[in-house]
Amino acid sequence: MQRENLRENMLLGMGNPLLDISAIVDKDFLEKYNMKENNAILADETHKDLNSDLIEKYKAEFIAGGSVQNTLRVAQWLLEKPKVTTLFGCVGTDKYSQILKDKAQADGVNVFYQFNDTVPTGTCAVLITGSNRSLCANLAAANCFTIDHIRHPENRKLIECAQFFYVSGFFLTVSPQSIIEIAKHALANNRPFIMNLSAPFISQLYKEPLMQVMPYIDLLFGNETEAETFANEQNFGTRDLKEIALKICNLPKQNENRSRVCVITTGHNPVILACDGKITEFPVNVLSKTQLVDTNGAGDAFAGGFLSQYIQGQSLDVCVRCGIWAASEVVQRSGCTFSGKAGFQP
């Protein structure tokens, strides 16, 4: 699928480029590192041996990752036109950053990394237990992104000509100042600013910066656990996901030219779309246990599928259906990967 209105640098993403170290493990391994199934955490001192343990004891795979980079890669797969998406993020000057760059560019993403000479490229341990996955990110260089990068004249031009902006909640742990600057630019130019709740701990530990950004968010993604945690932290007084989605839409908003859209994915249950006081549900393709290989990339793939249609002006219905389709394809493979030509039909 290739549309006439597609051009380079339409969608600019900002996030943490990470090298995924992925392996199938047992529950004892999760317990050893105090990790839970289907959760995402930041590495601390107790996880210092995790990556080497994975590589030495399990058949670990190396996959180019990081939430936003994954989303842009999936979007590019569907768009079939290179460099429609651009990525900002920080990496080290080492062999891992070259692997990341090569893989991202091979998938069509236009990467403009900030390089750090003193800190290695970030990694994310992906622990797979059955159809569940647990993530432990060691941001390393990704944590060193500075606002100088988006103020560099070459990168400023990219920001000025981008029409859509996508940032992960994870990036709130790195450079909230950069997020606010991009969000204010999007507002001033009436361009959609899109964000992802990313993980439950973002709503808990980074509540203040998240709520500083919230008024600028035109489109928000999250899964059921992230949405419930957000609702609890904001004292919504409900665990009903439809009510939560509507309440998120009704939070204070800067850009009155467009209604906020909230999309909540719920695993094998229907996707919830809230907009203009209305809820729409979309059934997902329920896969058998034998078809499910790795749910690690499901959320990123959903966002990538959704955004591939959104930037082309497709209806929200088409955007959600494409998100469901992309997630369904990716969970049948190891890591956030894909192959061949994307077969989605609007």
C-alpha positions as CSV (number, residue, x, y, z in Angstrom):
1,M,0.0,0.0,0.0
2,Q,1.5,3.3,-1.0
3,R,-0.5,6.6,-0.9
4,E,0.2,9.7,-2.9
5,N,0.1,11.8,0.3
6,L,3.0,10.0,2.0
7,R,6.2,11.9,2.2
8,E,9.5,11.6,4.2
9,N,9.5,12.6,7.8
10,M,5.7,12.8,8.3
11,L,5.8,11.1,11.6
12,L,8.5,11.9,14.1
13,G,9.0,9.6,17.1
14,M,11.1,10.2,20.2
15,G,12.0,7.3,22.5
16,N,14.7,5.0,23.9
17,P,16.5,2.9,21.2
18,L,17.4,-0.4,22.9
19,L,19.0,-3.7,21.8
20,D,16.6,-6.4,22.9
21,I,18.2,-9.6,24.4
22,S,15.3,-12.1,24.1
23,A,15.1,-15.6,25.5
24,I,12.6,-18.2,26.6
25,V,13.0,-18.8,30.3
26,D,11.2,-20.6,33.2
27,K,9.4,-19.0,36.1
28,D,12.2,-19.7,38.4
29,F,14.4,-17.4,36.4
30,L,11.8,-14.6,36.7
31,E,11.7,-15.2,40.5
32,K,15.5,-15.1,40.7
33,Y,15.4,-11.5,39.4
34,N,12.1,-10.6,41.2
35,M,10.2,-10.1,38.0
36,K,6.6,-10.7,37.1
37,E,5.0,-12.1,33.9
38,N,3.7,-9.4,31.5
39,N,5.3,-6.5,33.3
40,A,7.9,-3.9,32.4
41,I,10.5,-2.5,34.8
42,L,13.7,-0.5,34.8
43,A,16.9,-2.4,35.7
44,D,18.4,-1.7,39.1
45,E,21.5,-3.2,41.0
46,T,19.7,-6.5,41.5
47,H,19.6,-7.0,37.7
48,K,23.3,-6.4,36.9
49,D,23.9,-10.0,35.9
50,L,20.6,-10.5,34.1
51,N,21.9,-10.0,30.5
52,S,25.0,-12.1,30.9
53,D,22.9,-14.8,32.6
54,L,20.5,-14.8,29.7
55,I,23.2,-15.0,27.1
56,E,25.2,-17.7,28.9
57,K,22.3,-20.0,30.0
58,Y,19.7,-19.5,27.3
59,K,19.6,-19.2,23.5
60,A,19.3,-15.4,23.6
61,E,18.5,-13.5,20.4
62,F,19.5,-9.9,19.6
63,I,16.8,-7.8,18.1
64,A,16.6,-4.1,17.4
65,G,14.1,-2.7,19.9
66,G,12.9,0.1,22.1
67,S,9.2,0.8,22.1
68,V,9.0,3.8,19.7
69,Q,11.6,2.3,17.3
70,N,9.5,-0.8,17.2
71,T,6.3,1.1,16.5
72,L,8.0,3.1,13.7
73,R,9.4,-0.1,12.1
74,V,6.0,-1.7,12.0
75,A,4.5,1.5,10.6
76,Q,7.1,1.5,7.8
77,W,6.4,-2.1,7.0
78,L,2.8,-1.2,6.3
79,L,3.6,2.1,4.6
80,E,6.0,0.6,2.0
81,K,7.7,3.9,1.5
82,P,11.1,4.5,3.3
83,K,11.8,7.3,5.7
84,V,8.1,8.4,6.3
85,T,9.0,8.0,10.0
86,T,12.0,9.6,11.8
87,L,13.4,8.6,15.2
88,F,15.2,10.6,17.9
89,G,16.9,8.8,20.8
90,C,20.3,8.4,22.4
91,V,22.7,5.5,21.9
92,G,26.4,4.7,22.7
93,T,29.2,4.8,20.2
94,D,29.6,1.0,20.1
95,K,28.9,-2.0,18.0
96,Y,25.3,-2.3,19.4
97,S,24.4,1.2,18.2
98,Q,25.6,0.3,14.7
99,I,23.4,-2.9,14.8
100,L,20.4,-0.8,15.9
101,K,21.0,1.8,13.2
102,D,21.5,-0.8,10.4
103,K,18.4,-2.7,11.4
104,A,16.2,0.4,11.8
105,Q,17.3,1.8,8.5
106,A,16.8,-1.5,6.8
107,D,13.2,-1.4,7.9
108,G,12.8,2.1,6.5
109,V,13.1,4.3,9.6
110,N,15.1,7.5,9.3
111,V,17.2,7.4,12.5
112,F,18.8,10.6,13.9
113,Y,20.4,9.3,17.1
114,Q,22.2,11.4,19.6
115,F,25.5,9.6,20.3
116,N,27.1,9.3,23.8
117,D,30.8,8.5,24.0
118,T,30.9,7.5,27.6
119,V,27.9,5.2,28.1
120,P,27.0,2.0,26.2
121,T,23.9,1.5,24.1
122,G,20.9,0.6,26.1
123,T,19.5,-3.0,26.3
124,C,16.2,-4.6,27.2
125,A,16.0,-8.2,28.6
126,V,12.9,-9.9,27.2
127,L,12.0,-12.9,29.3
128,I,9.5,-15.2,27.6
129,T,7.5,-17.7,29.7
130,G,4.9,-19.4,27.5
131,S,2.9,-16.7,25.8
132,N,3.8,-14.2,28.5
133,R,6.7,-11.8,28.5
134,S,8.5,-9.6,31.0
135,L,10.8,-6.7,30.2
136,C,13.7,-5.3,32.1
137,A,15.3,-2.3,30.5
138,N,18.8,-1.0,31.2
139,L,18.5,2.4,29.5
140,A,22.3,3.2,29.7
141,A,22.9,5.7,26.8
142,A,19.2,6.0,26.1
143,N,18.9,7.7,29.5
144,C,21.4,10.4,28.4
145,F,19.3,12.1,25.7
146,T,19.4,15.8,26.1
147,I,17.2,18.6,24.8
148,D,20.2,19.9,22.8
149,H,19.5,17.2,20.3
150,I,16.1,18.6,19.3
151,R,17.5,22.1,19.2
152,H,20.2,21.2,16.7
153,P,19.5,23.1,13.5
154,E,19.4,19.9,11.3
155,N,17.0,18.2,13.8
156,R,14.9,21.4,14.3
157,K,14.2,21.3,10.5
158,L,12.9,17.7,10.9
159,I,10.6,18.8,13.7
160,E,9.3,21.7,11.8
161,C,8.3,19.7,8.8
162,A,6.9,16.7,10.7
163,Q,3.1,16.5,10.7
164,F,2.6,14.0,13.6
165,F,4.6,13.4,16.8
166,Y,4.8,10.2,18.8
167,V,6.5,9.7,22.2
168,S,6.5,6.8,24.6
169,G,5.6,7.2,28.3
170,F,9.0,5.5,28.9
171,F,10.7,8.7,27.6
172,L,9.3,10.6,30.7
173,T,12.1,8.8,32.6
174,V,14.7,10.4,30.3
175,S,13.8,13.9,29.1
176,P,10.4,15.3,30.1
177,Q,11.7,18.7,29.1
178,S,12.2,17.5,25.5
179,I,8.6,16.0,25.4
180,I,7.1,19.3,26.6
181,E,9.0,21.2,23.9
182,I,7.8,18.9,21.2
183,A,4.3,18.9,22.6
184,K,4.2,22.7,22.6
185,H,5.4,22.8,19.0
186,A,2.7,20.4,18.0
187,L,0.1,22.5,19.7
188,A,1.4,25.8,18.1
189,N,1.1,24.2,14.7
190,N,-2.1,22.3,15.3
191,R,-0.4,18.9,14.6
192,P,-1.4,15.7,16.5
193,F,0.7,14.9,19.5
194,I,0.5,11.1,20.4
195,M,1.6,9.3,23.4
196,N,1.6,5.8,25.0
197,L,1.2,5.0,28.7
198,S,3.9,2.4,28.1
199,A,3.9,0.7,31.6
200,P,2.1,0.8,34.9
201,F,5.1,2.3,36.7
202,I,5.0,5.4,34.5
203,S,1.6,6.4,36.0
204,Q,2.9,5.7,39.5
205,L,6.5,6.9,39.6
206,Y,6.4,9.6,36.9
207,K,2.9,10.9,37.7
208,E,3.8,14.6,37.8
209,P,5.6,14.8,34.4
210,L,3.0,12.6,32.8
211,M,0.2,15.0,34.0
212,Q,2.2,18.0,32.8
213,V,2.2,16.4,29.3
214,M,-1.4,15.2,29.4
215,P,-3.1,18.5,28.3
216,Y,-1.1,18.3,25.0
217,I,-2.0,14.7,24.2
218,D,-4.4,14.3,21.3
219,L,-4.2,10.5,21.0
220,L,-3.3,8.2,23.9
221,F,-2.6,4.4,23.8
222,G,-2.5,2.0,26.7
223,N,-3.3,-1.5,27.7
224,E,-5.8,-2.6,30.4
225,T,-3.2,-2.8,33.2
226,E,-1.7,0.6,32.3
227,A,-5.2,2.2,32.1
228,E,-6.3,0.7,35.4
229,T,-3.1,1.9,37.1
230,F,-3.5,5.4,35.6
231,A,-7.1,5.5,36.8
232,N,-6.2,4.4,40.3
233,E,-3.4,7.0,40.5
234,Q,-5.8,9.7,39.3
235,N,-8.5,8.7,41.7
236,F,-11.0,8.0,38.9
237,G,-13.0,5.7,41.3
238,T,-13.6,3.0,38.7
239,R,-12.0,0.0,37.2
240,D,-14.4,-0.1,34.2
241,L,-12.1,0.4,31.2
242,K,-14.8,2.1,29.2
243,E,-15.4,4.7,31.9
244,I,-11.6,5.1,32.3
245,A,-11.2,5.7,28.6
246,L,-14.0,8.4,28.6
247,K,-12.5,10.0,31.7
248,I,-9.1,10.2,30.1
249,C,-10.7,11.9,27.0
250,N,-12.3,14.4,29.4
251,L,-9.1,15.5,31.2
252,P,-8.0,19.1,30.5
253,K,-6.8,19.6,27.0
254,Q,-4.9,22.5,25.3
255,N,-5.8,22.0,21.6
256,E,-9.5,22.5,21.3
257,N,-9.4,22.0,17.5
258,R,-9.4,18.2,17.9
259,S,-11.0,15.9,20.4
260,R,-8.8,13.6,22.4
261,V,-8.8,9.9,21.4
262,C,-8.1,7.2,23.9
263,V,-7.4,3.6,22.7
264,I,-7.1,0.8,25.3
265,T,-6.0,-2.7,24.2
266,T,-7.1,-5.6,26.3
267,G,-5.2,-8.7,25.1
268,H,-7.6,-11.1,23.5
269,N,-10.6,-9.0,24.5
270,P,-12.0,-6.2,22.3
271,V,-10.0,-3.0,21.8
272,I,-11.8,0.0,23.4
273,L,-11.8,3.3,21.4
274,A,-13.1,6.4,23.2
275,C,-13.8,9.7,21.4
276,D,-16.4,12.5,21.7
277,G,-18.1,10.8,24.6
278,K,-18.6,7.6,22.6
279,I,-17.2,4.1,23.1
280,T,-16.6,1.8,20.2
281,E,-15.3,-1.8,20.7
282,F,-13.4,-3.8,18.1
283,P,-13.0,-7.6,18.4
284,V,-9.5,-9.0,18.0
285,N,-8.3,-12.1,16.1
286,V,-8.1,-14.7,18.9
287,L,-5.1,-16.9,18.2
288,S,-4.6,-20.4,19.5
289,K,-1.9,-21.0,22.1
290,T,0.2,-22.7,19.5
291,Q,0.1,-19.6,17.3
292,L,1.2,-17.3,20.1
293,V,5.0,-17.1,20.1
294,D,5.9,-13.9,21.8
295,T,3.5,-11.1,23.0
296,N,6.5,-8.8,23.6
297,G,5.8,-6.6,20.6
298,A,2.0,-6.6,20.6
299,G,1.5,-3.1,22.0
300,D,4.2,-1.5,19.8
301,A,2.9,-3.3,16.8
302,F,-0.7,-2.2,17.5
303,A,0.5,1.4,17.7
304,G,2.5,1.0,14.5
305,G,-0.4,-0.4,12.6
306,F,-2.7,2.3,13.9
307,L,-0.4,5.1,13.1
308,S,0.4,3.9,9.6
309,Q,-3.3,4.6,8.8
310,Y,-3.7,7.6,11.0
311,I,-1.1,9.7,9.3
312,Q,-2.9,8.9,6.0
313,G,-6.1,10.4,7.2
314,Q,-7.9,7.1,7.5
315,S,-11.0,6.7,9.8
316,L,-10.3,5.7,13.4
317,D,-12.1,2.4,12.6
318,V,-9.6,1.6,9.9
319,C,-6.7,2.7,12.2
320,V,-7.9,0.3,15.0
321,R,-8.4,-2.6,12.6
322,C,-4.9,-2.1,11.2
323,G,-3.5,-2.0,14.7
324,I,-5.2,-5.3,15.6
325,W,-4.0,-6.9,12.3
326,A,-0.4,-5.8,12.9
327,A,-0.3,-7.0,16.5
328,S,-1.8,-10.3,15.5
329,E,1.0,-10.8,12.9
330,V,3.8,-9.8,15.2
331,V,2.8,-12.0,18.2
332,Q,3.2,-15.1,16.0
333,R,6.9,-14.4,15.7
334,S,9.8,-13.9,18.1
335,G,10.4,-10.3,19.0
336,C,8.8,-7.3,17.3
337,T,9.6,-8.7,13.9
338,F,7.8,-9.3,10.6
339,S,8.5,-10.5,7.1
340,G,7.3,-10.2,3.5
341,K,4.7,-7.7,2.4
342,A,2.1,-6.5,4.8
343,G,-1.3,-7.8,3.7
344,F,-3.6,-5.4,5.5
345,Q,-6.6,-4.2,3.5
346,P,-8.3,-1.0,4.7
